[in-house]
Every structure is written in structure tokens, then in C-alpha cells.
Amino acid sequence: MTTPPPHGRTELSLTPADAPPPLRADAARNRARLLEAAARLAAEHGAANVTMDAVACAADVGKGTVFRRFGDRAGLLLALLDHQEQRLQAAFMSGPAPLGPGAPPRERLHAFGPAVLRHEQDHLDLYLAAQPAPERRYLVPARVVRLTHLTLLLRQSGTDADVEPAAHTLLGSLDTSLVQHLLTRRGMSLERLEAGWHDLVSRLLPPAPG
């Protein structure tokens, strides 16, 4: 959690505290060029088939350049995923209500789950291909931002629940692999999963006023 600023106003930063410093302009352009090449390959062949060699070839650079910029294939996929994740973050941080600011915490919590479910379904192959190793799963910056956002909304809602474990529980119900299992192996519909999210949120929140 970020430290609340003065005057009782709470803010949430999209940038993790341990994020690396911003890249120089030329390095940022090179990185964007490589990610554009990776995005084209993912769109054409699926994210699971994106390789460091293919990106280097598509961007007309040496493979060593790709490795120096992203470390390994997992780093490349996470960087590509970050672009899509930033779009989702912008929607719940500054987009229109009820997902974004301007609606009560209760409404924003209800809107969050369906937004994540549909966003990840739209980019499913990328989210599945970029899944981190189990020991890194809870440290991925995008997950930390989602968790912090849910923790903040739960606290603002006035729930009696212990907000951090409750936020982990909510976020766990949106796990990409779990959702895909329920959709493909258990035959559930996306609408049923959204209804399950609303039910879980309602059970955590105090009764609606009025």
C-alpha cells in the first residue's frame, strides 16, 4: 500500500516501489520497436509461439539485443503483457465509472471482476503464455497493483472483513488458469463466473444502505 497523502485523500500508484528507473529516450524507442514486433508476431501466430529469435528477425536486430533488453523469453512476454495490463489499469484507475473513479466503492468492486475476466479473455493466449513461475506469481507488479486496488476499495467500503486476505481471495477467483479451467473443463459460462464474482463481493460487503 502507498502511504495516504495529507487531507485524508488516498492515492494508488501504478508504478511499483521497486520499479527500475525510466529508460533513456533512445532505449525507450528501441524497446517499443521490439515490443511492436513481438505484438505483431503474437497477433499473427499466438503468444505461445513468440520466440526471441523471431522477435529479433522481425525487428531486424541481433538476438543479443533482445536478450539484453528483456533478459529472456519470460521477460519479453511479461513486457508485452505489461502494455495490455496498463490499459486495464488505466480503466480502473482513471476511466469512467463504475469501474473508474466517481462511483461508490461497492459499485467499483462489482465492476472490477467482470472487467478483468473479459480483458483477459480478449488477450488469453498472452496471459497464459506469460504466466510467471509459482514462486514469482505474487510478486508480479500487475498483480500487486490489482491487489492494492481491491484492498483500497474494500477498506473504503466499510467491510468488517480483514481486507488484505479478502482482497487475495477476490483476486484468486480471477486467476487466469482457474478461469480457463472453469470455462473449458467445467463447462461454465463467462456470465456464470461474473455472477460468482458479484456473489463473492456481496458476501464480503456490509448491506447496501437504504
N, C-alpha and C positions, 0 to 999 in steps of 0.2 A: 504494500500500500504506500502511496505517496503521503507525505505529511500535509495535513489540511492547511491551506493558507489562511491568513487572517480574515476577520469579519465573518467567520463561520461558513465560508464557501469552500466546497470540496472539489478538487480537480483531479483528473486522471490523465497521466501522460501516456502516450502511445510508445514512447521510447524507453526501453528497459534501462535500469540504472547502470548496468554493466555493458551497455551498447558501445561498440567501437566508435572512435571519433569520425566525423564526416569525411568522406573521401575528397581529394582534390578534384577540381573540375574535370581535368583530363582523365583521371582514373574513373570518375563517376560516368563520364561519357563512354569509356571503354566497357565498363561493367554493364551499362544499359544496352550497349551494342550486343554483348554476349547474351544477355537475357532476352533480347528481342529474337536472336537466332534460336535460343532454346525454346522460346514460346512458339515460334513457327514450327519447329520440329515436334513439339508436344501436340500442337493442333493437328498436324498432318499425320503423325504416326503414333500418338499416345505418349503420355509422360513416361510410362514404363520402358519405352524404347529410346529415350533420350540418353545419349552417352556423351562423355567428354570429347571423344574423337569426333562425333557427329557435330557437336556444337563448334568445335574448332574449325572444322571444314566449312560449316555454314557461315561462320563469321570471318573466314579467310585469315585465321591466325594460327600460330603454333599451339599444339596441345598443351605445352608448358604454360602458356599464357592463361589458359582456362584453369589449370590446376593452381597457379599462383593466385588467381582471383578468388576461387571458390574452395580450394583445398581438396575436395573430392566430389564424387557424383552426388553424395548426400547433401553436401553443402550447396551444390548447384541447384538441386531440386528445392531445397529449403529457401534459397534466394528467389527462385521462380515463384514458389508458393507465397512468399512474403508480399509480392506485388498484389496477388489476389486477396490476401489477408488484409492489406492496407485498405482496400476498397470496402471490405466488410467493416473494418474498424471505423472508417470514416462514416459509414451509415449509422452505426450505433453511438458514435461519439458526437457527431455534428449534423447528421441527416435529419430528415423530417420525423416528427412524432407519428406513431407512438414508439417506434424503435429508437429514434434520436431524442434529444432533449425537448422539453416542452410538454411532456405527458407525465402523470404520476408514476412513481417507481413501480407500482403494481402493473400498470399497463405496459411499461417498458420491459419488465421481466417476462410478461406473457408474450410480447412481440419478439423477444430475443431468440428463443428456441426455434420457432419456425424459420426465422431469417437465417440462422446458422444451418439448419437442415437443408434448406433449399439452395443456399450458397454452395455448400459442399457437394450437393448432388450435381450442381452445374459444372463443378470442376473436380469430379470424383476421382478420375484417374490420377490427377496431380496430387490430391490429398492422400490417396492410397500409396502412390509411389514415393512420396516424401515423408512418410511416417518415420519418426526417429526410433532409434533403439530404445527398448524399455527403460533403461537407466537414464535416458535423456528426455523421456516423454513429458515429464512435469516441469522441465526447465526451458522448454521452447518459448521464446519471447511471446509469440502469438497466443499461446495458451495462458501465459501469465497475464497478458492484457485482458483476455476474456474472463479469467478468474477474478481479477481485481475489479472489473466492471460489475460482475454479478455480486461480489461481496459488497460493493458500494451500494448497489440497488437494494439488496436485502437489508442492509443496515438502515437505509433511508425509509424502507417500507414499515419499520417498526415491528418486525417479526420477533417472536420470542425464541426462535431457533438460534443456535450457535452459528453465526453467519459464515465463518470460513469453511467448516465441514459441510454446511448446507450448500455453499457455492460449489464445492468439489463434487457433491452429489449431483447437482444440476448439470454441471459440465460433463460429468461422467456419462450421463444419459445421452449426450450428443456425440460421444466418441465415434469417430469415423468408421472403424472396423465393426463396432457394435451395431451401428445403424445399418451398415451394409449387410451384416448377418441377419438382422431382423427383417430387412426388406427382401433379401434374396433367398435365405434359408428358411425363414419362418413365415414367409408369405404375407408379412404385414404391409400395409399401405403407408405412404408418407403422411396421409391425413390422420391415420391412427397414431403414428408417432407424435405428430403435433398435438393431438388430443391428450396423449400421455404426458407431454410436457406441460400443458395447461393444468392438468390434474395435479401433477407434482408441485408446480408453483403454487396452486391454490391451497394445497395442504401445508405449505410452509408459511403462508402469509396469514395475518390476522383477518378476521371477517371484514369484508368491504364496508365502509361507512354508509349509513343510510339504507 
